[in-house]
Every structure is written in structure tokens, then in C-alpha cells.
């Protein structure tokens, strides 16, 4: 394992935890604007329609993936600046 990969491990772990929290906060705000409701539907909400539940799940997944990718990319770029090599 090269130095960049070792240096990236703690950065990646911390970034992953922070990006998960950030993605959750972003999703809640987006859902409030789109759904005009405080909480997004859960899969087991009996009073919600399939369409609404699946839309919320897809949106949440897309936001999480985008935030995680941006965070991972930023962390890898920072490690490259510090070590001179890409951690991939």
C-alpha cells in the first residue's frame, strides 16, 4: 500500500461520516421545498402513495451519491497535494 493510500484512510473515514450527515441535511431541505412537508415518507408509511415513497428514496439516493462523490474527490485531491500522488 503506497503512502497516499495510507494518508487517505483517515481522511476518507472522516469525510465519509461528514458527507453522510451533510447529505441527510441537504435531502431534508430539498424535500421541504419539493414536498412542502417537514418529513420525507418512509417506505412503511401507510398513508403515502408508492410514487411519493419511491420518489423520495430516489432523490435521497441521488443526493447522497453526489455529496459522497464530491467529498471523496475533494479528499483525494487534498491527499495528492500533501503527498504528491493520487490515493486511488
C-alpha positions as CSV (number, residue, x, y, z in Angstrom):
1,X,0.0,0.0,0.0
2,X,1.5,3.3,-1.0
3,X,1.9,6.4,1.2
4,X,-1.0,8.3,-0.5
5,X,-3.4,5.4,0.2
6,X,-2.3,5.2,3.9
7,X,-2.7,9.0,4.2
8,X,-6.1,8.9,2.6
9,X,-7.6,6.3,5.0
10,X,-8.3,8.6,8.0
11,X,-9.3,11.4,5.6
12,X,-11.7,9.1,3.8
13,X,-13.3,7.8,7.0
14,X,-13.9,11.3,8.4
15,X,-15.1,12.6,5.0
16,X,-17.5,9.7,4.7
17,X,-19.1,10.4,8.1
18,X,-19.4,14.1,7.4
19,X,-20.7,13.6,3.9
20,X,-23.4,11.3,5.2
21,X,-24.6,13.9,7.7
22,X,-24.4,16.7,5.1
23,X,-26.3,14.6,2.5
24,X,-29.1,14.0,5.1
25,X,-29.4,17.7,5.8
26,X,-29.4,18.6,2.1
27,X,-32.1,16.0,1.4
28,X,-34.3,17.3,4.2
29,X,-34.1,20.8,2.9
30,X,-34.8,19.7,-0.7
31,X,-37.7,17.6,0.4
32,X,-39.2,20.5,2.3
33,X,-39.1,22.7,-0.8
34,X,-40.4,19.9,-3.2
35,X,-42.8,18.2,-0.9
36,X,-44.0,21.1,1.2
37,X,-43.7,18.8,4.2
38,X,-41.3,18.6,7.1
39,X,-40.5,14.9,6.8
40,X,-40.0,12.7,3.8
41,X,-42.1,9.5,3.6
42,X,-40.7,6.2,4.9
43,X,-41.2,3.0,2.9
44,X,-43.6,1.8,5.6
45,X,-45.8,5.0,5.8
46,X,-49.2,3.5,5.2
47,X,-50.8,6.9,4.2
48,X,-48.2,7.7,1.5
49,X,-48.5,6.6,-2.1
50,X,-46.0,4.4,-3.9
51,X,-45.0,7.2,-6.2
52,X,-44.2,9.5,-3.3
53,X,-42.2,6.9,-1.4
54,X,-40.1,5.9,-4.4
55,X,-39.5,9.5,-5.5
56,X,-38.2,10.4,-2.0
57,X,-36.0,7.3,-2.0
58,X,-34.5,8.0,-5.4
59,X,-33.9,11.7,-4.6
60,X,-32.3,10.8,-1.3
61,X,-30.0,8.3,-3.0
62,X,-29.0,10.7,-5.7
63,X,-28.2,13.4,-3.2
64,X,-26.2,11.0,-1.1
65,X,-24.2,9.7,-4.1
66,X,-23.4,13.2,-5.3
67,X,-22.3,14.5,-1.9
68,X,-20.2,11.4,-1.3
69,X,-18.6,11.6,-4.7
70,X,-17.7,15.3,-4.2
71,X,-16.4,14.7,-0.8
72,X,-14.3,11.7,-1.9
73,X,-12.9,13.6,-4.8
74,X,-12.0,16.6,-2.6
75,X,-10.3,14.3,-0.1
76,X,-8.3,12.6,-2.8
77,X,-7.3,15.9,-4.2
78,X,-6.1,17.1,-0.8
79,X,-4.1,14.0,-0.3
80,X,-2.5,14.4,-3.7
81,X,-1.5,18.0,-2.7
82,X,0.0,16.7,0.5
83,X,1.8,13.6,-0.8
84,X,2.3,14.3,-4.5
85,X,0.5,11.1,-5.6
86,X,-3.2,10.2,-6.1
87,X,-4.5,7.8,-3.4
88,X,-6.5,5.7,-5.9
